[in-house]
Amino acid sequence: MAKNKTRFTNASVEAYLAARGSEQQRADCRKLIALFRKVSRQSPRMWGPSIVGFGSYRYTYASGHSGEAPLAAFAIRGRELVIYLVPASAEHRSLLSRLGRHKMGKSCLSFKRVGDLDRSVLEKLLSGSIAKLRRRWGQHNGG
């Protein structure tokens, strides 16, 4: 079975931000780090070469595929920032309608600036995503 490409590394979060982000993105990432720390109660760590993750959980799918992933995470993707969310409920869709300027894929919330988002709504979305993952998989703090 193939190994996951995105695994915990000992790389520096600050070095990643310095190398990847514009000045605005670095400032926004620091705001995200503060929010993610508050909600997850975990410190930021690099996952793969480009994902800043907080905490971790282990999963095993019905297919037998298993692995470890960050409980909450974000990344710089070109001119946008991306937060990885697990849609928690119908409330999730309602919250997204009040979030501000963003695009939402299946589990990727993309936006250009933190200032374009309602921070209290973002916190609720993040809390809901983390709660859903913890309910389903528990929490593992190894990574």
Rosetta blueprint (number, residue, H / E / L):
1 M L
2 A L
3 K L
4 N L
5 K L
6 T L
7 R L
8 F E
9 T L
10 N L
11 A L
12 S L
13 V H
14 E H
15 A H
16 Y H
17 L H
18 A H
19 A H
20 R H
21 G L
22 S L
23 E H
24 Q H
25 Q H
26 R H
27 A H
28 D H
29 C H
30 R H
31 K H
32 L H
33 I H
34 A H
35 L H
36 F H
37 R H
38 K H
39 V H
40 S H
41 R L
42 Q L
43 S L
44 P E
45 R E
46 M E
47 W E
48 G L
49 P L
50 S L
51 I E
52 V E
53 G E
54 F E
55 G L
56 S E
57 Y E
58 R E
59 Y E
60 T E
61 Y L
62 A L
63 S L
64 G L
65 H L
66 S E
67 G E
68 E E
69 A E
70 P L
71 L L
72 A E
73 A E
74 F E
75 A E
76 I E
77 R E
78 G L
79 R L
80 E E
81 L E
82 V E
83 I E
84 Y E
85 L L
86 V L
87 P L
88 A L
89 S L
90 A H
91 E H
92 H H
93 R H
94 S H
95 L H
96 L H
97 S H
98 R H
99 L H
100 G E
101 R L
102 H L
103 K E
104 M E
105 G L
106 K L
107 S L
108 C E
109 L E
110 S E
111 F E
112 K L
113 R L
114 V H
115 G H
116 D H
117 L E
118 D L
119 R H
120 S H
121 V H
122 L H
123 E H
124 K H
125 L H
126 L H
127 S H
128 G H
129 S H
130 I H
131 A H
132 K H
133 L H
134 R H
135 R H
136 R H
137 W H
138 G L
139 Q L
140 H E
141 N L
142 G L
143 G L
